[in-house]
Amino acid sequence: MKLFWFLPTHGDGRYLGTSIGGRATEYPYLLQVAQAVDHLGFSGALIPTGRSCEDAWIVASSLLSVTKRMKFLVAVRPGIISPSASARMAATFDRLSNGRLLLNVVTGGDPVELAGDGIHLDHDTRYELTDEFLTVFRRIMQGEKVDFHGRHLHIKGGSLLFPPIQNPHPPLYFGGSSPAGMQVAAKHADVYLTWGEPPSQVASKIEQVRKLAAQQGRTVTFGIRLHVIIRETEKEAWKAAEEMIRHLDDETIRNAQHIFSRFDSVGQQRMTRLHHGKKSNLEISPNLWAGIGLVRGGAGTALVGDPQTVAKRIREYADLGIETFILSGYPHLEEAYRVAEWLFPELSLPASPLYSRPSAVSPFGEIVANHHLPQKKEGVK
């Protein structure tokens, strides 16, 4: 099992849909989050993409020299940049980071945003373009000199002089809930990503993608994108969930849902159906809460509960075949520590450098009365 975190390059705060409790996601803050991810023992972090975000490649590059072990899941955007240029960028990043690059292939689901980037293709045609892009990209990354003449791309003599460290290329992560998206995932992806739907719906997706990949003679692993609201008790966790939307009014929800309604992303449509734009009945599956999706596009659900309960729900997804969990919480700095301190032990994940030091070197908690090291109680993790 791999647990990733998230860099909030599109904003962060304690509450949703309001500036109250908000914080600017300037470089010093992103640096704090990234170094927490690096130090706490997360496998890495997803960096989002889109016009509402700081550029993922520049953010990731700026954090390379101030982190040591974390991997960066960075977006590749077919249609916005050529596959050969993307291959050079990815290979350079992979070499300079000593193999710390992962690639998140994002076709896009908002026609208005895509038009602003010069892409005027319908939903399924965009996935045709993505298929061509990844066909060329993968061949170039494997050292081939590529001549390709497709419906959307015409490449003559595409090649890569300096190869990546990871062979044959940094792993490709891909999410797409439509039949067209699943076909592309089955053909090209190393990790198929889903947003946090109820387990029965996730199981259905996994089954479909596995079958499609088998038809291509391939195997695919699976990941899920979820938020987490974890507290010492179940009651405290659900109170924190309600607090998160305390300042969220109906007009803000309507405005957000109106924007999401223009998306042709099947995944976004599935997220919206989980809550129907209403603040009532948001627990859509045991401990799975859809409140975040009222105003946030993309991943809109959170696991809510005490450490034991959240770990149980994660293991339920793992039993379906999910190996990678990309988590986040508001605010992202504080919640990264909560997840590492409370959830990691419940999942028997390897201790991070922060928690594996001898207590004589770095005490766990404040020294008592300037003299006594704080003692760990038996049975308390």
C-alpha positions in Angstrom: 0.0 0.0 0.0 1.3 3.5 -0.9 -0.1 6.7 0.6 0.4 9.9 -1.2 -0.5 13.5 -0.1 -1.5 16.6 -2.1 0.0 20.0 -2.8 -2.9 22.6 -2.7 -1.7 24.9 -5.5 -5.2 26.1 -6.1 -5.9 27.3 -2.5 -6.2 26.0 1.0 -8.0 26.8 4.2 -10.1 25.5 7.2 -13.5 25.9 5.6 -14.9 25.3 2.1 -16.4 28.1 -0.1 -15.2 31.0 1.9 -12.2 33.2 2.6 -12.7 32.7 6.3 -9.8 30.6 7.6 -8.2 30.7 4.2 -4.5 30.9 3.6 -2.4 31.9 0.6 -0.7 29.1 -1.1 2.5 30.9 -1.8 5.9 29.2 -2.1 6.7 29.3 1.6 3.5 27.4 2.4 3.9 24.9 -0.4 7.4 24.3 0.8 6.1 23.5 4.3 3.6 21.0 2.9 6.2 19.4 0.6 8.7 19.0 3.4 6.1 17.6 5.7 5.2 15.0 3.0 8.9 14.2 2.6 9.7 13.9 6.3 6.5 12.2 7.5 6.9 9.2 5.2 4.3 9.7 2.5 5.3 8.1 -0.8 4.9 11.4 -2.6 2.4 14.1 -3.5 0.0 14.8 -6.4 0.3 18.3 -7.8 -3.0 19.4 -9.5 -3.3 21.0 -12.9 -5.6 23.4 -14.6 -6.0 27.1 -15.0 -7.0 27.4 -11.3 -3.7 26.0 -10.2 -0.1 27.1 -10.2 1.8 25.3 -13.0 2.5 21.7 -11.8 5.9 21.3 -13.5 7.3 24.6 -12.2 6.0 23.9 -8.6 7.5 20.4 -8.7 10.8 21.6 -10.1 11.1 24.3 -7.4 10.7 21.7 -4.7 13.3 19.2 -5.9 16.3 20.6 -4.1 14.4 21.1 -0.8 13.1 17.5 -0.6 15.0 14.2 -0.5 12.8 11.2 -1.0 9.2 12.1 -1.9 8.0 11.5 -5.5 6.1 14.1 -7.5 3.0 13.1 -9.4 3.0 15.8 -12.1 0.4 16.3 -14.9 1.0 15.7 -18.6 -1.7 17.5 -20.7 -2.2 15.9 -24.2 -3.1 18.5 -26.8 -1.5 21.4 -24.8 2.1 20.2 -25.4 3.6 17.8 -27.9 4.5 14.3 -26.8 8.2 14.8 -27.8 8.5 18.0 -25.8 6.8 16.2 -22.9 9.2 13.3 -23.1 12.2 15.7 -22.9 10.7 17.4 -19.9 9.8 14.2 -18.1 13.3 12.6 -18.8 15.0 15.7 -17.5 13.0 15.9 -14.4 13.4 12.1 -13.8 17.2 12.4 -14.1 17.6 15.5 -12.0 15.4 14.1 -9.3 17.1 10.7 -9.4 13.9 8.9 -10.4 11.3 10.8 -8.3 8.9 11.6 -11.1 5.4 10.1 -11.7 3.2 11.2 -14.5 -0.5 12.0 -14.2 -2.1 12.0 -17.7 -4.9 14.6 -17.7 -7.1 14.7 -20.8 -9.4 17.3 -19.2 -13.1 17.6 -18.7 -14.1 21.2 -18.8 -14.8 22.4 -22.4 -14.6 26.0 -21.5 -11.1 25.7 -19.8 -9.9 23.5 -22.7 -11.0 26.1 -25.3 -9.0 28.6 -23.4 -5.9 26.4 -24.0 -6.8 26.1 -27.7 -8.4 22.6 -27.5 -11.8 22.5 -29.3 -12.5 18.7 -29.4 -15.5 16.8 -28.1 -15.1 14.3 -25.2 -14.3 11.1 -27.1 -12.2 12.9 -29.7 -10.0 14.2 -26.8 -9.4 10.6 -25.8 -8.4 9.8 -29.3 -5.8 12.5 -29.1 -4.7 11.2 -25.7 -4.3 7.7 -27.2 -2.1 9.1 -30.0 -0.1 11.3 -27.6 0.7 8.3 -25.3 1.5 6.1 -28.2 4.2 8.5 -29.4 5.3 9.5 -25.8 5.9 5.9 -24.7 7.8 5.0 -27.8 10.1 8.1 -27.6 10.7 7.5 -23.9 11.8 3.9 -24.7 14.5 5.2 -27.0 12.8 4.8 -30.4 13.0 7.3 -33.2 9.3 7.8 -34.0 7.5 8.6 -37.2 3.8 8.8 -36.6 0.9 10.1 -38.7 -2.4 9.9 -36.9 -5.6 11.8 -37.0 -4.4 14.4 -34.6 -0.6 14.2 -34.4 2.0 14.1 -37.1 5.5 13.4 -35.8 8.5 13.0 -37.9 11.7 11.8 -36.4 10.7 12.2 -32.8 13.5 11.1 -30.4 15.0 11.5 -27.0 18.8 12.0 -26.6 19.0 11.7 -22.8 16.9 8.9 -21.4 15.0 8.8 -18.1 16.3 6.9 -15.0 13.1 4.9 -14.6 12.7 2.2 -17.2 11.0 2.3 -19.6 9.6 5.6 -18.4 8.2 7.1 -15.2 4.9 5.4 -14.3 1.8 6.7 -16.0 -1.2 7.4 -13.8 -4.5 7.9 -15.6 -8.1 8.5 -14.6 -11.2 8.3 -16.9 -14.6 7.0 -16.0 -16.1 7.0 -19.5 -15.7 4.0 -21.9 -13.3 6.1 -24.0 -11.2 6.9 -20.9 -11.1 3.3 -19.7 -10.0 2.1 -23.2 -7.0 4.6 -23.1 -6.2 3.5 -19.5 -6.2 -0.2 -20.4 -3.9 0.5 -23.4 -1.4 2.8 -21.8 -1.7 3.4 -18.0 0.4 1.8 -15.3 -1.9 3.0 -12.5 -5.7 3.6 -13.1 -7.0 6.2 -10.8 -10.6 6.7 -9.6 -12.1 9.3 -7.4 -13.6 8.2 -4.1 -16.9 6.6 -5.0 -18.6 4.0 -2.8 -16.8 0.6 -2.8 -19.3 -1.1 -5.0 -18.9 1.5 -7.7 -15.1 1.4 -7.4 -15.2 -2.4 -7.7 -17.2 -2.2 -11.0 -14.6 0.2 -12.5 -11.7 -2.0 -11.5 -13.4 -5.0 -13.1 -14.0 -3.2 -16.3 -10.5 -1.8 -16.6 -8.9 -5.2 -15.8 -10.9 -6.8 -18.5 -10.0 -4.1 -21.0 -6.3 -4.3 -20.1 -6.3 -8.1 -20.4 -7.7 -7.7 -24.0 -4.5 -5.6 -24.6 -2.3 -8.2 -23.1 -1.6 -5.9 -20.2 -2.1 -5.6 -16.4 -2.9 -2.3 -14.6 -2.7 -1.5 -10.9 -5.2 0.8 -9.2 -5.3 3.9 -7.1 -7.9 6.2 -5.5 -8.1 9.9 -4.8 -9.8 10.7 -1.5 -9.9 13.4 1.2 -9.6 12.4 4.8 -11.1 13.9 8.0 -9.5 12.0 10.8 -9.8 12.7 14.5 -9.3 10.8 17.7 -13.0 9.9 18.0 -15.8 9.3 15.5 -17.8 12.1 17.0 -15.0 14.6 16.7 -14.4 13.6 13.0 -18.0 14.1 12.0 -18.1 17.5 13.8 -15.0 18.5 11.9 -16.8 17.6 8.6 -19.8 19.7 9.5 -17.5 22.6 10.5 -15.8 22.4 7.1 -19.0 23.5 5.4 -20.2 25.8 8.2 -19.8 28.9 6.1 -21.0 27.3 2.8 -24.3 28.9 1.7 -26.8 27.7 -0.9 -25.9 30.4 -3.4 -22.3 29.4 -3.4 -23.2 25.7 -3.9 -25.6 26.6 -6.8 -22.9 28.7 -8.5 -20.4 25.9 -8.2 -22.8 23.2 -9.4 -23.8 25.4 -12.4 -20.1 25.5 -13.5 -19.7 21.7 -13.0 -22.8 21.1 -15.1 -21.0 22.3 -18.2 -18.3 19.6 -17.7 -18.4 16.6 -20.1 -16.3 14.6 -17.7 -18.1 11.4 -16.8 -16.1 11.2 -13.6 -17.3 14.7 -12.6 -20.9 13.8 -13.4 -20.6 10.7 -11.2 -19.2 12.9 -8.3 -22.2 15.3 -8.7 -24.7 12.5 -8.5 -23.4 11.5 -5.1 -24.8 14.6 -3.5 -27.1 16.3 -6.1 -25.9 19.7 -4.9 -27.6 19.4 -1.5 -26.2 19.5 2.0 -28.5 16.8 3.3 -27.7 13.0 3.3 -24.0 13.5 2.5 -22.8 10.2 4.0 -23.2 8.2 0.8 -21.5 5.0 2.1 -20.3 4.1 5.6 -17.9 6.9 6.6 -17.7 8.3 3.0 -18.8 11.9 3.0 -19.6 13.9 -0.2 -19.6 17.4 1.3 -16.4 18.5 -0.4 -17.8 18.0 -3.8 -20.5 20.6 -3.2 -18.0 23.3 -4.3 -14.8 21.4 -5.3 -14.4 19.9 -8.7 -12.8 16.6 -9.1 -12.3 14.6 -5.9 -15.3 15.4 -3.8 -15.5 12.8 -1.1 -13.8 12.2 2.2 -13.3 9.3 4.6 -14.5 10.5 8.0 -13.8 8.8 11.3 -11.4 7.8 14.0 -8.1 6.2 13.0 -9.3 2.7 13.4 -12.4 3.3 11.3 -10.7 5.2 8.5 -8.1 2.4 8.3 -10.9 -0.1 8.1 -12.4 1.7 5.1 -9.1 2.0 3.4 -8.5 -1.7 3.8 -11.9 -2.3 2.2 -10.8 -0.4 -0.9 -7.5 -2.3 -0.7 -9.3 -5.6 -0.7 -10.9 -4.5 -4.1 -7.4 -4.1 -5.6 -6.6 -0.4 -4.7 -2.8 -0.1 -4.0 -2.3 3.6 -4.1 -4.2 6.1 -2.0 -3.8 9.8 -2.8 -5.1 11.6 0.2 -5.6 15.2 1.3 -7.3 17.2 4.0 -8.0 20.8 5.0 -5.7 22.6 5.8 -3.2 20.4 4.1 -0.2 21.0 6.4 -1.9 20.2 9.7 -3.9 17.2 8.2 -0.7 15.7 6.8 0.6 15.4 10.4 -2.7 14.0 11.6 -2.8 11.3 8.9 0.9 10.3 9.5 0.5 10.2 13.3 -2.9 8.5 13.5 -3.4 6.5 10.3 0.0 5.2 9.4 0.3 3.0 12.5 -3.2 1.6 12.0 -2.2 0.5 8.4 1.1 -0.8 9.6 3.0 1.4 7.2 6.8 1.8 7.7 7.7 4.3 10.2 8.8 7.7 8.8 12.2 9.2 9.8 10.3 11.5 12.2 9.0 8.6 14.2 11.9 6.1 14.0 14.5 8.1 15.9 15.5 7.1 19.4 13.6 9.2 21.9 16.8 10.2 23.6 17.8 12.0 20.4 14.4 13.7 19.7 11.7 13.3 22.4 8.1 12.5 21.4 6.4 15.4 23.0 7.6 18.2 25.3 10.0 17.3 28.1 8.2 17.2 31.4 9.3 19.8 34.0 12.5 20.4 32.0 13.8 17.0 33.2 11.7 13.9 32.4 11.2 12.5 28.9 7.5 11.9 28.2 6.7 8.3 28.4 4.6 6.3 25.9 1.7 4.6 27.4 1.2 0.9 26.7 -1.5 0.1 24.2 -1.5 3.7 22.9 -0.3 4.2 19.3 
